Amino acid sequence: MRNITIKVIPDSQQRYETSGDYWIDKCGTIQVRISKSKNWRHEALLLIHELTEMLLCIDRGVSFKAIDRFDMKFKGAGEPGDDPKAPYHREHRFATRVERLLARELRVNWAKYEAGL
């Protein structure tokens, strides 16, 4: 397992228009960035989503570079990972299910949460 650095940052500091991001830096450390929210529970949900998706991608050999290429070129509606053409579509959908389960346990209204992303 590699080291993982997790930071909560303003949306404006994300590498592209997203609320959660991960990559491997030049030193081999996995970097995870979550957009700042007024509600810590929302940040926690984003983090769990990104970590789940990332671990599944590592396990299944989905390249972070392929994810970046797809995400940074994406022009469709919604999240890039929801697009069936996304190289990590299956992993993204599973991570969303985990995120929804945790949202229920944290008493987060999913519709309101999703509208704020």
Salt bridges, closest charged atoms under 4 A:
ASP21 OD2 - ARG15 NE 2.61
GLU53 OE1 - HIS49 NE2 3.03
GLU53 OE1 - HIS92 ND1 2.95
ASP68 OD1 - ARG15 NH2 2.79
GLU79 OE1 - HIS92 NE2 3.70
ASP82 OD1 - HIS92 NE2 2.98
ASP82 OD1 - ARG93 NH1 3.04
GLU91 OE2 - ARG60 NH1 3.46
GLU99 OE1 - HIS49 ND1 2.91
